[in-house]
Amino acid sequence: MDQISDIKTVGVIGAGTMGQGIAHVLLRAGYAVLLQDVSEKYLKRGSDRILLGLGRDVDKGRLNEQQRQQAVERLETTIRLDGLAAAQFIIEAVTEDFNVKSDVFRALDEACGPNVIFASNTSSLSITRLAAVTRRSDRFVGLHFFNPVPVMKLVEIVPGLQTSAPTLSLAKELATSLGKTPVLANDFPGFISNRVLMPMINEAIYALMEGVAEPQAIDEVMKLGMNHPMGPLELADFIGLDVCLDIMKVLYDGFHDSKYRPCPLLEKMVNAGWLGRKTGKGFYQYKAQ
Ligand code: CAA
């Protein structure tokens, strides 16, 4: 399986925001998708959102009605990990927790043939370490998508120490076939994206905590002065404050450098359950999702 043309069916593990987005762009690009999650409820919610997204693609002229219909028919869901055995390439997008992800990969390693390639959508965990829990560490790669996946052009491609050259080039080709731009980042905590983004968000939270300005002012400065589409606090709410804190901890633990110390206000807000958009409260108020 060293050719992109050998990949017809892609497994996606996790029907949350990232899994939905990844499945959506795969279907749109002509792949069959096996979407797995632990409950029918999550699968139903995930596939409903994917179908809505495909409908929007027709409204916007990105797909015609026949292409939408065919894409819908190429989507299958399963609550079993071994239900992904027919896929040639599998992308994991479950909770950002090393133990959860490694349990998934161990089970998947048992269920799938040895040629199947595994990719993790982790935003900061070590690909080298995740790959090592499988017996196919040469066929393991990081494929880091960005939210909202159907809109964001970037995919960070992260080889672990063990990733083979054919696996790496296949991962790049897969990203390109989805209309994305792959950018290579070596396996260091946070890769490129979160090593740069998260300290900026963390610093914005320090600025708020120290009373430099109100949240709106901090965000306005970065939007109007630096042309960012969202200010850092608005973006933190969008990503999830728990996710931001987890990534800061990965940076802090990985580099042992105090410049990555999570802001105490970020920790407090996570402890309060104020996680941003998904809970209805973060730096701003939202209608709970
Ligand atoms: N899901 C799917 N599509 C969405 C969406 C969502 N949550 N939010 C917006 N869109 C789509 C809209 O449907 C619209 O698409 P079409 O009209 O072409 O169908 C398009 O995005 C533009 O939307 P809007 O005009 O309504 O809004 P906007 O111009 O304000 O853009 C945005 C919205 C694209 C989210 C923009 O604000 C933006 O780029 N924000 C920054 C996003 C970002 O930085 N993401 C990376 C986060 S970090 C990450 O994901 C990885 C990590 O490891 C933490």
Residues whose N, C-alpha, C, O or C-beta is under 5 A from the ligand:
A	BS01	CAA	K60 S123 F145 F146 N147 P148 V151 P229 M230 I239
